[in-house]
Structure formats: structure tokens, C-alpha cells
């Protein structure tokens, strides 16, 4: 797909914003007077990266995963534009309508509290997928600690079924843990997709809600959900008018366009089902997909426990249960193969 076609898919964003009159040379989206850019918010709660980026070879060298931690704090304008257009091209190939929150707003500050993992096909020198997660501050007692919101994962349509999503998640958490000097994070997720809700339940620790109903809600689960939804809905495209149910953790009308919801993700019947039918039924019973309902999940990613959960889940996976129709998710929909 040509870059002009990619930009054209933005719809309301005129192509001339990025291109000169001849329509050939991309202009800088992130052009500020002077450098480094002065981030407008206080990020004292988030450690600046010790290692800004890391490269990982996967699948016997066929692919390379590059992880960028908080690039809005250290990348030059040219580097930012290169990363942005890679993400944009992948997203435009993966979905029909692009969301209008997060880094799609084209603001450098949206890249300052995010971590990205981009996978490249070495055979054709092309970026083919990514996951983008968000660091958010959570006040627990007198301390403010970073949590990770699972965010967006997108894979080009022609690369579905290539076992790329799981290594993206593995590598992105490795760099996040290194840079924040910790072996675990509190994590959050918001989703309507049974595949996303199911994978979050199975691959992370102490997750509530959980389709297996094996985890009891605690005050900590509720504190995290209420605090994040009170202050940071714009970071993950949740409508300001959406209503949070503290008993079920359903966010009614989360994706409604009114109030800033990600209406692009509203579907009558989500394609991305989970391999466990009990999860699909759990989601049908709790969510009105057409109304834009989503489920907010709170749990933990732990270097040791999450690795064990991943190995256990793979051993239990039947070949017939693998879904080949995944292309994107705004949550933790993993490609478990």
C-alpha cells in the first residue's frame, strides 16, 4: 500500500497536512521549535528508559522485533515521523477505520508515556505488526506507581496466523521491566472481544473479571479500575459518558462516539472469538456489543508467573481451537499457536 493511500484512509485528516504540493515528500508531523521537546505533563512517576530501544530476532531470523520505550521523550522529529508512519501503514492495512485517540492524535506527548513493539519481516524489509501499550500513574497509598494498559495490537492482514502477537507481548514486557527496575506490573485492559478478554484472563495473573470466575474481586481491583477510569479514559478511547458497573466491571457504552469513545470498534457480533466457548458465552451474557459495551479488567503481569501461565496454556491448546482470522485488537488478543 502506498503512503498516500495510507494517509488518505485518515478521512478527516487532509493529506496536505503531511505532504507538500507535489504529494511526494512527507512533511514532519512532529516538528517543534527546538529540541528536546518539553513534555507538558509531569512524568516523575515514570522512570526515563535506561535502554531506549531493543532488538530481538524471532522465528530463526525471519522476523525482527524492535521495542521503543517512551519514544516521545527522546526521539528526534525525523525518528518520530518514521515510527509514526510505520504504525499508520500497519493500522491502515489491518482495519478499515482508524481510531482517533492515543498516538493517532499525532501528538508527541502520546508517545511519551507509551511503549511500542514493532515486528519487521526481514525478507521484504517491511514493518508488519505492532503492539502499543500505555504507562498510566496509579496512586497507592502515598506512592504513585506506573501500571501498564495493554492498548492496541495490529497485524497486517497478510500476516495473520504467523505467530507474531505472542512474541510482541513477550519482548515489550522485557524492556518495560528492565527500564522500570521491576519484575511485575499491575496491568489493565478494556475489551469487547472474547479473544482479548479470554487471553487476558489466561495469560496474566489475578485478573478480574475472569471468564473462569476463579478470581474474586478485591478492593485493589476496584481501586485501580475506578482511578484509571476517572482520569485516563482518553488514553484508551473510552467515552466520558460511559457508565462503569463496580460489580461486573462492565463499562456500558464505552465505545460510543459521544464523549470520545472508539466507535470504530463497535460490532454487532465480534469476529474474534476465544478458543474456550465458556469465554464467548461469558461475553455474550455481560456485553451488548452493538451498544459499545466493554469489560475493564485488572490484573498483574509477572515475569515468573506469567511465563508459567503462557507455557501451561500452550500445552492445553488444541490445534482445532486456533483462530486464523485475527488481524487487530485494542487489547490483549494474543495469537496463541
Phi, psi and omega in degrees: 000129179291157183293328179293325176294320180299312181293325180299333181290350178291342175071272185284348178269111182295141180300326182298344178293331185252340186239155174283186185297330181280348177071024184248312186263123179291132174276165180283129173282325185250074180245109180242158176283117179085162179206142009283160179290136178271105181294130189287343182255160179277118180250029180299335181284348184241119179298133171296146186295132172289320176239114189288325179213158180216147181243138180226130174270134180229162178051053176057036176087358179295321182237157174232131176256126176247124180253130178243119181259121177052052186297336178295346180268345186219344182286149171285170178301316181296319178296320179297318180295320179298314179295315182301314183290332173296312180298320181295317181295318179297313183299318181294331177281330186277326184224162184279320182236128183278142175292166184235036176228175178064220184289347176292347176285351178066028178254134182302325182299335178288343177264351185280332179245027178238157174233133185240142169236122182243130180256134182244140173273111183293336182292323182243005178055049182229140173283127189239352179189164178201161164231142181231118181246159187241129170278131177229147180276136176233123180271117181237105187069234180265355184255148173249121184238148177283138168245168179242125172264133193292334169066214189261143168227127180223140179230136176304145185303322183287354181249014175296142178079012181264012177059049184256333187289319181298312177296330175300314180294316182299315184287324182293323179287330177300313181289322178299317180293320177299311186288332179263004175055052180206157181259358180208156177224147161288136180234153175230161182206144172229131187201155168248340182290125175303325178297319179291316181294320180291315180296321178296319179298320188270332189256355177239177191248140175053044184274130171230134356288156181227128185297338178279349180058035181262353181244126178275142177294137177243170176299325180296314177306312184290321179299315180298310182301312183293321181291317181292317180291334179287329188239347192225028181300325181297339180288338181227025171066041178256129183300140177296336183268356181294148184250125180267128177263110184291349178272314184260345185066021172280136176253100185288125179076023183304319185268005179295136183299324179296121182094004174095018179286159181275076184298340179299339184263003179285126177221145179297320184213096185307137181289326189278085178274163179262160183292337178264116182298332179298329177288317178300319178292319178303316181290319178298324182285337185254335189242139170261098187299319183293332180277357178083021179291149174220165178247132179262126182243143178232133179198211183215139168256125185233132185305318184272309184292321181292324177297319179295318179299321180295314180296319180296318181294322179295322179295328182273354185281126176271139181306324182290347183271351183289130179264131183258003188256021181276139174228330181202167170198155175262021184211212186263041178288105183264152177265094188267106181220000000 
